């Protein structure tokens, strides 16, 4: 079976499971997306790995695994999402030590969190993508803004209501100045409140773009 390389498109709040998030993987040489429901802790760990400017004062679980692996010269070579059963994805971490390759079973969310920390590629089999891959479409009327709107959908939870509410939803820090946001970001990181830090960093990024 042929492998298909995936990249991370983003993370959005899951509309089907409370307290869960949807990790969106993108087919590198195609248009299909592979959404995977993950827990809040794993979503936070992946978000921190994606956001290079947030440095935890103490290692998170996946950072600890990376430090442990590096101490014993273990390298994560790649991650393969190899099975889909009853809506649950199963993954393998391909590791190498002293030129000996080992395969370790892992939850997909953990495997991806580690792949990011080791800069390892993520793959799935074509038959899995054929079965579970989807073409995400925005719910807006103008299709020529599809790319930008896709980024907005993935960056924030889906919102309903009037237009002003939809524009400001997911932006609790919209009224703060840049200086205040910078101070709040430093405080959130020092208190290890990474979910709050990610939201503040998103608001800063929107101001700077």
N, CA and C atoms as an extended XYZ file, in Angstrom:
627
Properties=species:S:1:pos:R:3:atomname:S:1:resname:S:1:resid:I:1 pbc="F F F"
N         0.836       -1.202        0.000 N   UNK     1
C         0.000        0.000        0.000 CA  UNK     1
C         0.867        1.245        0.000 C   UNK     1
N         0.474        2.217       -0.789 N   UNK     2
C         1.264        3.429       -0.924 CA  UNK     2
C         1.002        4.394        0.231 C   UNK     2
N         2.057        5.111        0.644 N   UNK     3
C         1.948        6.081        1.715 CA  UNK     3
C         1.678        7.466        1.153 C   UNK     3
N         0.911        8.251        1.903 N   UNK     4
C         0.597        9.624        1.528 CA  UNK     4
C         1.108       10.536        2.637 C   UNK     4
N         1.903       11.529        2.263 N   UNK     5
C         2.447       12.443        3.264 CA  UNK     5
C         1.401       13.473        3.668 C   UNK     5
N         1.389       13.788        4.970 N   UNK     6
C         0.425       14.736        5.517 CA  UNK     6
C         1.143       15.891        6.203 C   UNK     6
N         0.491       17.029        6.228 N   UNK     7
C         0.969       18.173        6.995 CA  UNK     7
C        -0.159       18.622        7.915 C   UNK     7
N         0.173       19.415        8.913 N   UNK     8
C        -0.838       19.884        9.858 CA  UNK     8
C        -1.422       21.198        9.358 C   UNK     8
N        -2.724       21.196        9.139 N   UNK     9
C        -3.419       22.398        8.683 CA  UNK     9
C        -3.798       23.292        9.853 C   UNK     9
N        -4.254       22.698       10.940 N   UNK    10
C        -4.643       23.486       12.100 CA  UNK    10
C        -5.439       22.673       13.090 C   UNK    10
N        -5.873       23.342       14.150 N   UNK    11
C        -6.676       22.721       15.199 CA  UNK    11
C        -7.895       23.591       15.434 C   UNK    11
N        -9.056       22.962       15.508 N   UNK    12
C       -10.279       23.709       15.807 CA  UNK    12
C       -11.064       22.974       16.874 C   UNK    12
N       -11.924       23.710       17.582 N   UNK    13
C       -12.734       23.092       18.630 CA  UNK    13
C       -13.728       22.139       18.004 C   UNK    13
N       -13.846       20.946       18.569 N   UNK    14
C       -14.766       19.946       18.033 CA  UNK    14
C       -16.214       20.329       18.324 C   UNK    14
N       -17.035       20.290       17.289 N   UNK    15
C       -18.455       20.601       17.451 CA  UNK    15
C       -19.267       19.367       17.854 C   UNK    15
N       -18.655       18.208       17.870 N   UNK    16
C       -19.386       16.970       18.158 CA  UNK    16
C       -19.073       16.396       19.533 C   UNK    16
N       -17.922       16.751       20.104 N   UNK    17
C       -17.543       16.221       21.414 CA  UNK    17
C       -17.081       17.353       22.314 C   UNK    17
N       -17.752       17.518       23.466 N   UNK    18
C       -17.380       18.570       24.397 CA  UNK    18
C       -15.977       18.325       24.949 C   UNK    18
N       -15.173       19.385       25.009 N   UNK    19
C       -13.832       19.288       25.546 CA  UNK    19
C       -12.830       18.659       24.607 C   UNK    19
N       -13.241       18.383       23.384 N   UNK    20
C       -12.340       17.772       22.409 CA  UNK    20
C       -12.041       18.769       21.291 C   UNK    20
N       -11.001       18.453       20.548 N   UNK    21
C       -10.585       19.308       19.450 CA  UNK    21
C       -10.421       18.481       18.180 C   UNK    21
N       -10.517       19.144       17.050 N   UNK    22
C       -10.332       18.477       15.771 CA  UNK    22
C        -8.987       18.897       15.189 C   UNK    22
N        -8.099       17.936       15.066 N   UNK    23
C        -6.809       18.164       14.420 CA  UNK    23
C        -6.995       17.918       12.929 C   UNK    23
N        -6.677       18.909       12.114 N   UNK    24
C        -6.872       18.802       10.667 CA  UNK    24
C        -5.530       18.550        9.984 C   UNK    24
N        -5.406       17.373        9.370 N   UNK    25
C        -4.215       17.039        8.606 CA  UNK    25
C        -4.506       17.240        7.132 C   UNK    25
N        -3.540       17.750        6.419 N   UNK    26
C        -3.725       18.086        5.017 CA  UNK    26
C        -2.874       17.175        4.128 C   UNK    26
N        -3.475       16.634        3.075 N   UNK    27
C        -2.741       15.850        2.090 CA  UNK    27
C        -1.747       16.772        1.379 C   UNK    27
N        -0.454       16.456        1.453 N   UNK    28
C         0.572       17.353        0.916 CA  UNK    28
C         0.420       17.562       -0.586 C   UNK    28
N         0.201       16.494       -1.319 N   UNK    29
C         0.080       16.601       -2.775 CA  UNK    29
C        -1.363       16.413       -3.241 C   UNK    29
N        -2.280       16.969       -2.488 N   UNK    30
C        -3.690       16.831       -2.839 CA  UNK    30
C        -4.544       17.820       -2.080 C   UNK    30
N        -5.844       17.679       -2.189 N   UNK    31
C        -6.783       18.626       -1.597 CA  UNK    31
C        -7.526       18.060       -0.398 C   UNK    31
N        -7.355       16.784       -0.116 N   UNK    32
C        -8.143       16.179        0.957 CA  UNK    32
C        -7.591       16.517        2.333 C   UNK    32
N        -8.499       16.587        3.302 N   UNK    33
C        -8.157       16.829        4.692 CA  UNK    33
C        -8.554       15.603        5.520 C   UNK    33
N        -7.768       15.338        6.555 N   UNK    34
C        -8.049       14.210        7.432 CA  UNK    34
C        -8.275       14.752        8.841 C   UNK    34
N        -9.543       14.932        9.262 N   UNK    35
C        -9.819       15.440       10.609 CA  UNK    35
C        -9.768       14.311       11.640 C   UNK    35
N        -9.087       14.566       12.751 N   UNK    36
C        -8.956       13.581       13.815 CA  UNK    36
C        -9.316       14.245       15.137 C   UNK    36
N       -10.254       13.678       15.864 N   UNK    37
C       -10.663       14.231       17.154 CA  UNK    37
C        -9.634       13.853       18.215 C   UNK    37
N        -9.135       14.853       18.942 N   UNK    38
C        -8.129       14.624       19.978 CA  UNK    38
C        -8.556       15.343       21.261 C   UNK    38
N        -7.921       14.989       22.362 N   UNK    39
C        -8.230       15.605       23.642 CA  UNK    39
C        -7.610       16.979       23.801 C   UNK    39
N        -8.056       17.683       24.849 N   UNK    40
C        -7.585       19.045       25.083 CA  UNK    40
C        -6.094       19.083       25.403 C   UNK    40
N        -5.608       18.133       26.208 N   UNK    41
C        -4.189       18.129       26.559 CA  UNK    41
C        -3.317       17.920       25.326 C   UNK    41
N        -3.701       16.959       24.480 N   UNK    42
C        -2.926       16.683       23.274 CA  UNK    42
C        -2.980       17.866       22.313 C   UNK    42
N        -4.159       18.504       22.219 N   UNK    43
C        -4.290       19.685       21.350 CA  UNK    43
C        -3.369       20.796       21.833 C   UNK    43
N        -3.286       20.976       23.154 N   UNK    44
C        -2.412       21.995       23.728 CA  UNK    44
C        -0.951       21.679       23.432 C   UNK    44
N        -0.577       20.413       23.568 N   UNK    45
C         0.805       20.005       23.316 CA  UNK    45
C         1.193       20.209       21.858 C   UNK    45
N         0.285       19.885       20.952 N   UNK    46
C         0.547       20.075       19.522 CA  UNK    46
C         0.625       21.564       19.189 C   UNK    46
N        -0.279       22.349       19.780 N   UNK    47
C        -0.292       23.791       19.519 CA  UNK    47
C         1.005       24.443       19.979 C   UNK    47
N         1.532       24.002       21.122 N   UNK    48
C         2.779       24.563       21.633 CA  UNK    48
C         3.941       24.207       20.714 C   UNK    48
N         3.933       22.975       20.197 N   UNK    49
C         4.992       22.558       19.276 CA  UNK    49
C         4.935       23.360       17.974 C   UNK    49
N         3.725       23.721       17.543 N   UNK    50
C         3.568       24.516       16.330 CA  UNK    50
C         3.956       25.970       16.567 C   UNK    50
N         3.678       26.468       17.755 N   UNK    51
C         3.953       27.858       18.086 CA  UNK    51
C         5.351       27.961       18.692 C   UNK    51
N         6.328       28.326       17.873 N   UNK    52
C         7.729       28.307       18.294 CA  UNK    52
C         8.046       29.355       19.354 C   UNK    52
N         7.210       30.393       19.462 N   UNK    53
C         7.536       31.488       20.366 CA  UNK    53
C         7.130       31.203       21.806 C   UNK    53
N         6.325       30.149       22.030 N   UNK    54
C         5.916       29.795       23.381 CA  UNK    54
C         6.850       28.710       23.907 C   UNK    54
N         7.632       29.044       24.923 N   UNK    55
C         8.585       28.113       25.498 CA  UNK    55
C         8.158       27.765       26.929 C   UNK    55
N         7.708       26.548       27.175 N   UNK    56
C         7.302       26.166       28.532 CA  UNK    56
C         8.481       26.240       29.495 C   UNK    56
N         8.254       26.758       30.718 N   UNK    57
C         9.345       26.815       31.695 CA  UNK    57
C         9.784       25.434       32.171 C   UNK    57
N         8.868       24.461       32.099 N   UNK    58
C         9.191       23.076       32.423 CA  UNK    58
C         8.711       22.189       31.287 C   UNK    58
N         9.380       21.067       31.040 N   UNK    59
C         8.981       20.217       29.903 CA  UNK    59
C         7.606       19.584       30.097 C   UNK    59
N         6.798       19.631       29.034 N   UNK    60
C         5.539       18.894       29.025 CA  UNK    60
C         5.852       17.413       28.808 C   UNK    60
N         4.824       16.576       28.869 N   UNK    61
C         5.024       15.127       28.739 CA  UNK    61
C         5.755       14.766       27.450 C   UNK    61
N         5.336       15.350       26.331 N   UNK    62
C         5.966       15.026       25.050 CA  UNK    62
C         7.376       15.614       24.955 C   UNK    62
N         7.606       16.749       25.618 N   UNK    63
C         8.958       17.303       25.666 CA  UNK    63
C         9.868       16.390       26.491 C   UNK    63
N         9.322       15.850       27.577 N   UNK    64
C        10.085       14.929       28.423 CA  UNK    64
C        10.464       13.674       27.640 C   UNK    64
N         9.505       13.172       26.855 N   UNK    65
C         9.798       11.993       26.026 CA  UNK    65
C        10.933       12.302       25.051 C   UNK    65
N        10.894       13.476       24.446 N   UNK    66
C        11.940       13.855       23.495 CA  UNK    66
C        13.294       13.959       24.195 C   UNK    66
N        13.321       14.590       25.373 N   UNK    67
C        14.571       14.706       26.116 CA  UNK    67
C        15.117       13.333       26.498 C   UNK    67
N        14.218       12.455       26.915 N   UNK    68
C        14.606       11.096       27.291 CA  UNK    68
C        15.171       10.353       26.080 C   UNK    68
N        14.473       10.468       24.952 N   UNK    69
C        14.912        9.776       23.744 CA  UNK    69
C        16.272       10.283       23.270 C   UNK    69
N        16.456       11.589       23.290 N   UNK    70
C        17.724       12.155       22.843 CA  UNK    70
C        18.871       11.753       23.759 C   UNK    70
N        18.599       11.628       25.062 N   UNK    71
C        19.639       11.237       25.997 CA  UNK    71
C        20.171        9.841       25.685 C   UNK    71
N        19.287        8.994       25.144 N   UNK    72
C        19.689        7.626       24.821 CA  UNK    72
C        19.819        7.402       23.308 C   UNK    72
N        20.008        8.507       22.589 N   UNK    73
C        20.287        8.463       21.148 CA  UNK    73
C        19.182        7.758       20.352 C   UNK    73
N        17.958        7.990       20.741 N   UNK    74
C        16.808        7.451       20.010 CA  UNK    74
C        16.219        8.570       19.156 C   UNK    74
N        15.994        8.305       17.890 N   UNK    75
C        15.469        9.308       16.969 CA  UNK    75
C        14.137        8.826       16.397 C   UNK    75
N        13.149        9.702       16.399 N   UNK    76
C        11.878        9.401       15.743 CA  UNK    76
C        12.027        9.740       14.262 C   UNK    76
N        11.943        8.725       13.412 N   UNK    77
C        12.161        8.914       11.976 CA  UNK    77
C        10.892        9.351       11.249 C   UNK    77
N         9.763        8.741       11.605 N   UNK    78
C         8.504        9.100       10.965 CA  UNK    78
C         7.336        8.531       11.761 C   UNK    78
N         6.164        9.044       11.460 N   UNK    79
C         4.921        8.567       12.073 CA  UNK    79
C         3.990        8.110       10.963 C   UNK    79
N         3.369        6.955       11.157 N   UNK    80
C         2.444        6.424       10.153 CA  UNK    80
C         1.096        6.146       10.807 C   UNK    80
N         0.057        6.794       10.287 N   UNK    81
C        -1.313        6.476       10.708 CA  UNK    81
C        -1.713        5.267        9.877 C   UNK    81
N        -1.725        4.093       10.498 N   UNK    82
C        -1.787        2.858        9.723 CA  UNK    82
C        -3.130        2.122        9.751 C   UNK    82
N        -4.043        2.560       10.641 N   UNK    83
C        -5.298        1.816       10.732 CA  UNK    83
C        -6.428        2.717       11.187 C   UNK    83
N        -7.628        2.444       10.709 N   UNK    84
C        -8.838        3.156       11.107 CA  UNK    84
C        -9.916        2.127       11.396 C   UNK    84
N       -10.335        2.059       12.664 N   UNK    85
C       -11.340        1.085       13.079 CA  UNK    85
C       -12.403        1.794       13.906 C   UNK    85
N       -13.662        1.744       13.457 N   UNK    86
C       -14.787        2.351       14.167 CA  UNK    86
C       -14.524        3.822       14.515 C   UNK    86
N       -13.919        4.540       13.567 N   UNK    87
C       -13.673        5.959       13.755 CA  UNK    87
C       -12.439        6.285       14.571 C   UNK    87
N       -11.697        5.263       15.003 N   UNK    88
C       -10.491        5.476       15.804 CA  UNK    88
C        -9.254        5.230       14.941 C   UNK    88
N        -8.335        6.202       14.923 N   UNK    89
C        -7.106        6.081       14.154 CA  UNK    89
C        -6.008        5.456       15.015 C   UNK    89
N        -5.244        4.555       14.415 N   UNK    90
C        -4.118        3.911       15.092 CA  UNK    90
C        -2.832        4.306       14.370 C   UNK    90
N        -1.803        4.567       15.164 N   UNK    91
C        -0.555        5.043       14.569 CA  UNK    91
C         0.651        4.277       15.087 C   UNK    91
N         1.730        4.378       14.324 N   UNK    92
C         3.002        3.782       14.697 CA  UNK    92
C         4.082        4.849       14.636 C   UNK    92
N         4.982        4.803       15.616 N   UNK    93
C         6.145        5.681       15.624 CA  UNK    93
C         7.348        4.852       15.189 C   UNK    93
N         7.988        5.274       14.124 N   UNK    94
C         9.164        4.569       13.629 CA  UNK    94
C        10.401        5.225       14.246 C   UNK    94
N        11.093        4.475       15.101 N   UNK    95
C        12.262        4.990       15.801 CA  UNK    95
C        13.531        4.289       15.319 C   UNK    95
N        14.660        4.925       15.618 N   UNK    96
C        15.938        4.323       15.248 CA  UNK    96
C        16.978        4.609       16.322 C   UNK    96
N        17.744        3.570       16.672 N   UNK    97
C        18.857        3.700       17.622 CA  UNK    97
C        19.959        2.753       17.194 C   UNK    97
N        21.148        3.300       17.053 N   UNK    98
C        22.301        2.506       16.598 CA  UNK    98
C        21.997        1.795       15.274 C   UNK    98
N        21.302        2.508       14.388 N   UNK    99
C        20.938        2.009       13.060 CA  UNK    99
C        19.980        0.812       13.104 C   UNK    99
N        19.352        0.604       14.259 N   UNK   100
C        18.339       -0.450       14.401 CA  UNK   100
C        16.968        0.205       14.492 C   UNK   100
N        16.075       -0.178       13.626 N   UNK   101
C        14.746        0.431       13.563 CA  UNK   101
C        13.752       -0.332       14.423 C   UNK   101
N        12.943        0.406       15.163 N   UNK   102
C        11.896       -0.166       16.007 CA  UNK   102
C        10.576        0.522       15.693 C   UNK   102
N         9.484       -0.230       15.828 N   UNK   103
C         8.147        0.312       15.593 CA  UNK   103
C         7.368        0.274       16.903 C   UNK   103
N         6.837        1.427       17.307 N   UNK   104
C         6.115        1.540       18.577 CA  UNK   104
C         4.688        1.995       18.302 C   UNK   104
N         3.725        1.276       18.856 N   UNK   105
C         2.325        1.677       18.732 CA  UNK   105
C         2.060        2.913       19.593 C   UNK   105
N         1.194        3.788       19.101 N   UNK   106
C         0.894        5.013       19.847 CA  UNK   106
C        -0.458        5.558       19.437 C   UNK   106
N        -1.046        6.337       20.335 N   UNK   107
C        -2.230        7.094       19.947 CA  UNK   107
C        -1.796        8.117       18.892 C   UNK   107
N        -2.666        8.388       17.966 N   UNK   108
C        -2.309        9.294       16.873 CA  UNK   108
C        -1.952       10.685       17.380 C   UNK   108
N        -2.676       11.176       18.367 N   UNK   109
C        -2.387       12.514       18.896 CA  UNK   109
C        -0.995       12.566       19.522 C   UNK   109
N        -0.618       11.529       20.273 N   UNK   110
C         0.716       11.487       20.873 CA  UNK   110
C         1.785       11.363       19.800 C   UNK   110
N         1.516       10.523       18.802 N   UNK   111
C         2.489       10.315       17.726 CA  UNK   111
C         2.767       11.619       16.984 C   UNK   111
N         1.725       12.388       16.726 N   UNK   112
C         1.896       13.649       15.992 CA  UNK   112
C         2.600       14.687       16.853 C   UNK   112
N         2.268       14.731       18.140 N   UNK   113
C         2.949       15.661       19.048 CA  UNK   113
C         4.449       15.380       19.077 C   UNK   113
N         4.822       14.105       19.028 N   UNK   114
C         6.240       13.749       19.013 CA  UNK   114
C         6.868       14.007       17.648 C   UNK   114
N         6.129       13.730       16.586 N   UNK   115
C         6.649       13.978       15.239 CA  UNK   115
C         7.032       15.446       15.076 C   UNK   115
N         6.224       16.353       15.614 N   UNK   116
C         6.528       17.778       15.525 CA  UNK   116
C         7.817       18.113       16.263 C   UNK   116
N         8.015       17.504       17.400 N   UNK   117
C         9.200       17.805       18.204 CA  UNK   117
C        10.478       17.229       17.597 C   UNK   117
N        10.348       16.173       16.811 N   UNK   118
C        11.505       15.572       16.161 CA  UNK   118
C        11.624       15.993       14.694 C   UNK   118
N        10.719       16.876       14.254 N   UNK   119
C        10.688       17.280       12.835 CA  UNK   119
C        10.583       16.057       11.921 C   UNK   119
N         9.778       15.097       12.357 N   UNK   120
C         9.598       13.856       11.597 CA  UNK   120
C         8.357       13.961       10.709 C   UNK   120
N         8.401       13.391        9.518 N   UNK   121
C         7.238       13.441        8.625 CA  UNK   121
C         6.095       12.557        9.117 C   UNK   121
N         4.895       12.911        8.695 N   UNK   122
C         3.685       12.172        9.065 CA  UNK   122
C         3.073       11.583        7.799 C   UNK   122
N         2.745       10.304        7.848 N   UNK   123
C         2.177        9.628        6.688 CA  UNK   123
C         0.912        8.869        7.078 C   UNK   123
N         0.104        8.560        6.074 N   UNK   124
C        -0.980        7.604        6.227 CA  UNK   124
C        -1.057        6.801        4.940 C   UNK   124
N        -1.810        5.717        4.970 N   UNK   125
C        -1.963        4.908        3.767 CA  UNK   125
C        -3.077        5.478        2.890 C   UNK   125
N        -2.927        5.295        1.617 N   UNK   126
C        -3.880        5.838        0.658 CA  UNK   126
C        -5.299        5.332        0.922 C   UNK   126
N        -5.435        4.056        1.309 N   UNK   127
C        -6.775        3.527        1.533 CA  UNK   127
C        -7.458        4.184        2.734 C   UNK   127
N        -6.668        4.617        3.728 N   UNK   128
C        -7.246        5.318        4.875 CA  UNK   128
C        -7.716        6.702        4.457 C   UNK   128
N        -6.899        7.377        3.650 N   UNK   129
C        -7.285        8.706        3.176 CA  UNK   129
C        -8.496        8.609        2.250 C   UNK   129
N        -8.560        7.548        1.448 N   UNK   130
C        -9.723        7.349        0.581 CA  UNK   130
C       -10.996        7.161        1.409 C   UNK   130
N       -10.837        6.518        2.556 N   UNK   131
C       -11.985        6.206        3.404 CA  UNK   131
C       -12.409        7.379        4.286 C   UNK   131
N       -11.423        8.081        4.850 N   UNK   132
C       -11.736        9.100        5.851 CA  UNK   132
C       -11.427       10.527        5.412 C   UNK   132
N       -10.716       10.693        4.300 N   UNK   133
C       -10.377       12.030        3.833 CA  UNK   133
C       -11.599       12.772        3.318 C   UNK   133
N       -11.638       14.071        3.557 N   UNK   134
C       -12.767       14.888        3.110 CA  UNK   134
C       -12.251       16.162        2.453 C   UNK   134
N       -13.125       16.787        1.685 N   UNK   135
C       -12.838       18.090        1.099 CA  UNK   135
C       -13.577       19.122        1.938 C   UNK   135
N       -12.860       19.856        2.787 N   UNK   136
C       -13.509       20.844        3.630 CA  UNK   136
C       -13.926       22.041        2.802 C   UNK   136
N       -15.107       22.532        3.068 N   UNK   137
C       -15.623       23.705        2.370 CA  UNK   137
C       -16.107       24.702        3.409 C   UNK   137
N       -15.932       25.985        3.127 N   UNK   138
C       -16.422       27.014        4.021 CA  UNK   138
C       -17.908       27.201        3.800 C   UNK   138
N       -18.577       27.783        4.802 N   UNK   139
C       -20.013       27.984        4.717 CA  UNK   139
C       -20.363       29.376        4.223 C   UNK   139
N       -19.397       30.150        3.766 N   UNK   140
C       -19.656       31.498        3.291 CA  UNK   140
C       -20.105       31.484        1.847 C   UNK   140
N       -20.634       32.615        1.394 N   UNK   141
C       -21.195       32.702        0.056 CA  UNK   141
C       -20.121       32.950       -1.002 C   UNK   141
N       -19.033       33.616       -0.614 N   UNK   142
C       -18.011       33.957       -1.596 CA  UNK   142
C       -16.937       32.887       -1.625 C   UNK   142
N       -16.817       32.197       -2.730 N   UNK   143
C       -15.851       31.103       -2.835 CA  UNK   143
C       -14.451       31.594       -3.164 C   UNK   143
N       -14.301       32.850       -3.632 N   UNK   144
C       -12.982       33.344       -3.997 CA  UNK   144
C       -12.131       33.650       -2.775 C   UNK   144
N       -12.728       33.657       -1.563 N   UNK   145
C       -11.983       33.881       -0.332 CA  UNK   145
C       -11.802       32.579        0.439 C   UNK   145
N       -11.869       31.488       -0.269 N   UNK   146
C       -11.877       30.165        0.355 CA  UNK   146
C       -10.659       29.925        1.235 C   UNK   146
N        -9.479       30.298        0.762 N   UNK   147
C        -8.261       29.999        1.495 CA  UNK   147
C        -8.213       30.730        2.837 C   UNK   147
N        -8.492       32.053        2.819 N   UNK   148
C        -8.446       32.836        4.054 CA  UNK   148
C        -9.507       32.374        5.042 C   UNK   148
N       -10.698       32.086        4.545 N   UNK   149
C       -11.785       31.662        5.415 CA  UNK   149
C       -11.508       30.291        6.019 C   UNK   149
N       -10.812       29.437        5.276 N   UNK   150
C       -10.439       28.133        5.808 CA  UNK   150
C        -9.518       28.307        7.008 C   UNK   150
N        -8.566       29.233        6.899 N   UNK   151
C        -7.669       29.493        8.019 CA  UNK   151
C        -8.445       29.988        9.230 C   UNK   151
N        -9.448       30.848        9.012 N   UNK   152
C       -10.250       31.360       10.119 CA  UNK   152
C       -11.048       30.247       10.783 C   UNK   152
N       -11.619       29.351        9.982 N   UNK   153
C       -12.410       28.259       10.522 CA  UNK   153
C       -11.555       27.350       11.393 C   UNK   153
N       -10.344       27.067       10.948 N   UNK   154
C        -9.478       26.152       11.684 CA  UNK   154
C        -8.850       26.819       12.900 C   UNK   154
N        -8.693       28.127       12.860 N   UNK   155
C        -8.029       28.816       13.954 CA  UNK   155
C        -8.956       29.046       15.139 C   UNK   155
N       -10.262       29.096       14.905 N   UNK   156
C       -11.216       29.402       15.969 CA  UNK   156
C       -12.386       28.446       15.947 C   UNK   156
N       -13.063       28.283       17.110 N   UNK   157
C       -14.259       27.462       17.133 CA  UNK   157
C       -15.311       28.027       16.198 C   UNK   157
N       -16.138       27.154       15.651 N   UNK   158
C       -17.208       27.595       14.757 CA  UNK   158
C       -18.216       28.401       15.559 C   UNK   158
N       -18.701       29.499       14.994 N   UNK   159
C       -19.593       30.386       15.726 CA  UNK   159
C       -20.903       30.567       14.995 C   UNK   159
N       -21.927       30.898       15.765 N   UNK   160
C       -23.247       31.120       15.196 CA  UNK   160
C       -23.811       32.407       15.787 C   UNK   160
N       -24.695       33.091       15.058 N   UNK   161
C       -25.290       34.321       15.546 CA  UNK   161
C       -25.163       35.417       14.522 C   UNK   161
N       -25.189       36.682       15.003 N   UNK   162
C       -25.104       37.781       14.049 CA  UNK   162
C       -23.680       37.970       13.576 C   UNK   162
N       -23.506       38.811       12.580 N   UNK   163
C       -22.213       38.938       11.928 CA  UNK   163
C       -21.138       39.480       12.860 C   UNK   163
N       -21.487       40.486       13.711 N   UNK   164
C       -20.505       41.061       14.618 CA  UNK   164
C       -20.027       40.030       15.629 C   UNK   164
N       -20.962       39.222       16.140 N   UNK   165
C       -20.602       38.178       17.091 CA  UNK   165
C       -19.676       37.167       16.442 C   UNK   165
N       -19.951       36.823       15.193 N   UNK   166
C       -19.140       35.828       14.487 CA  UNK   166
C       -17.724       36.330       14.264 C   UNK   166
N       -17.591       37.652       13.998 N   UNK   167
C       -16.267       38.205       13.739 CA  UNK   167
C       -15.421       38.253       15.005 C   UNK   167
N       -16.069       38.504       16.166 N   UNK   168
C       -15.316       38.671       17.403 CA  UNK   168
C       -15.250       37.414       18.250 C   UNK   168
N       -16.010       36.383       17.882 N   UNK   169
C       -16.008       35.150       18.654 CA  UNK   169
C       -14.626       34.523       18.616 C   UNK   169
N       -14.208       33.989       19.761 N   UNK   170
C       -12.894       33.377       19.821 CA  UNK   170
C       -11.764       34.387       19.973 C   UNK   170
N       -12.117       35.681       20.200 N   UNK   171
C       -11.106       36.736       20.376 CA  UNK   171
C       -11.386       37.497       21.669 C   UNK   171
N       -11.195       36.843       22.815 N   UNK   172
C       -11.499       37.487       24.094 CA  UNK   172
C       -10.572       38.645       24.438 C   UNK   172
N        -9.461       38.780       23.692 N   UNK   173
C        -8.484       39.825       24.014 CA  UNK   173
C        -8.467       40.931       22.966 C   UNK   173
N        -9.551       41.060       22.226 N   UNK   174
C        -9.597       41.997       21.113 CA  UNK   174
C        -9.478       43.457       21.568 C   UNK   174
N        -9.867       43.752       22.814 N   UNK   175
C        -9.863       45.130       23.292 CA  UNK   175
C        -8.551       45.516       23.965 C   UNK   175
N        -7.629       44.571       24.101 N   UNK   176
C        -6.354       44.866       24.741 CA  UNK   176
C        -5.370       45.470       23.745 C   UNK   176
N        -4.457       46.303       24.255 N   UNK   177
C        -3.404       46.858       23.409 CA  UNK   177
C        -2.323       45.809       23.206 C   UNK   177
N        -1.425       46.065       22.243 N   UNK   178
C        -0.328       45.134       21.981 CA  UNK   178
C         0.588       44.976       23.201 C   UNK   178
N         0.828       46.086       23.882 N   UNK   179
C         1.676       46.013       25.072 CA  UNK   179
C         1.017       45.165       26.152 C   UNK   179
N        -0.283       45.359       26.341 N   UNK   180
C        -1.003       44.557       27.330 CA  UNK   180
C        -1.006       43.080       26.945 C   UNK   180
N        -1.155       42.809       25.640 N   UNK   181
C        -1.154       41.425       25.170 CA  UNK   181
C         0.198       40.762       25.418 C   UNK   181
N         1.270       41.513       25.184 N   UNK   182
C         2.617       40.969       25.412 CA  UNK   182
C         2.820       40.627       26.885 C   UNK   182
N         2.363       41.505       27.766 N   UNK   183
C         2.489       41.251       29.207 CA  UNK   183
C         1.635       40.062       29.620 C   UNK   183
N         0.423       39.962       29.066 N   UNK   184
C        -0.461       38.844       29.392 CA  UNK   184
C         0.120       37.521       28.894 C   UNK   184
N         0.777       37.564       27.722 N   UNK   185
C         1.399       36.359       27.172 CA  UNK   185
C         2.508       35.854       28.092 C   UNK   185
N         3.345       36.775       28.562 N   UNK   186
C         4.433       36.395       29.466 CA  UNK   186
C         3.882       35.809       30.759 C   UNK   186
N         2.806       36.398       31.275 N   UNK   187
C         2.199       35.896       32.508 CA  UNK   187
C         1.598       34.500       32.303 C   UNK   187
N         0.933       34.300       31.167 N   UNK   188
C         0.302       33.011       30.894 CA  UNK   188
C         1.345       31.905       30.772 C   UNK   188
N         2.457       32.209       30.097 N   UNK   189
C         3.517       31.207       29.943 CA  UNK   189
C         4.156       30.890       31.290 C   UNK   189
N         4.399       31.918       32.103 N   UNK   190
C         5.029       31.696       33.409 CA  UNK   190
C         4.135       30.872       34.328 C   UNK   190
N         2.812       30.986       34.144 N   UNK   191
C         1.867       30.196       34.938 CA  UNK   191
C         1.498       28.874       34.253 C   UNK   191
N         2.148       28.610       33.125 N   UNK   192
C         1.928       27.367       32.375 CA  UNK   192
C         0.478       27.209       31.897 C   UNK   192
N        -0.181       28.348       31.654 N   UNK   193
C        -1.533       28.333       31.093 CA  UNK   193
C        -1.396       28.469       29.580 C   UNK   193
N        -1.098       27.349       28.920 N   UNK   194
C        -0.746       27.399       27.505 CA  UNK   194
C        -1.956       27.617       26.598 C   UNK   194
N        -3.117       27.191       27.059 N   UNK   195
C        -4.316       27.453       26.253 CA  UNK   195
C        -4.559       28.959       26.162 C   UNK   195
N        -4.421       29.635       27.298 N   UNK   196
C        -4.571       31.090       27.319 CA  UNK   196
C        -3.466       31.752       26.510 C   UNK   196
N        -2.237       31.237       26.649 N   UNK   197
C        -1.104       31.804       25.921 CA  UNK   197
C        -1.307       31.697       24.416 C   UNK   197
N        -1.846       30.558       23.963 N   UNK   198
C        -2.073       30.361       22.531 CA  UNK   198
C        -3.098       31.367       22.003 C   UNK   198
N        -4.150       31.630       22.782 N   UNK   199
C        -5.174       32.582       22.352 CA  UNK   199
C        -4.603       33.995       22.274 C   UNK   199
N        -3.778       34.342       23.261 N   UNK   200
C        -3.166       35.670       23.249 CA  UNK   200
C        -2.214       35.804       22.072 C   UNK   200
N        -1.425       34.736       21.820 N   UNK   201
C        -0.486       34.759       20.689 CA  UNK   201
C        -1.239       34.884       19.369 C   UNK   201
N        -2.396       34.235       19.266 N   UNK   202
C        -3.206       34.345       18.053 CA  UNK   202
C        -3.670       35.784       17.841 C   UNK   202
N        -4.066       36.440       18.943 N   UNK   203
C        -4.533       37.830       18.834 CA  UNK   203
C        -3.386       38.742       18.415 C   UNK   203
N        -2.194       38.522       18.965 N   UNK   204
C        -1.035       39.314       18.580 CA  UNK   204
C        -0.712       39.109       17.103 C   UNK   204
N        -0.780       37.868       16.662 N   UNK   205
C        -0.485       37.552       15.257 CA  UNK   205
C        -1.478       38.253       14.328 C   UNK   205
N        -2.747       38.299       14.714 N   UNK   206
C        -3.749       38.970       13.889 CA  UNK   206
C        -3.458       40.461       13.789 C   UNK   206
N        -2.976       41.071       14.870 N   UNK   207
C        -2.654       42.504       14.837 CA  UNK   207
C        -1.438       42.767       13.946 C   UNK   207
N        -0.476       41.855       13.963 N   UNK   208
C         0.786       42.070       13.239 CA  UNK   208
C         0.711       41.700       11.771 C   UNK   208
N        -0.333       40.946       11.392 N   UNK   209
C        -0.445       40.499        9.992 CA  UNK   209
C        -0.952       41.602        9.091 C   UNK   209
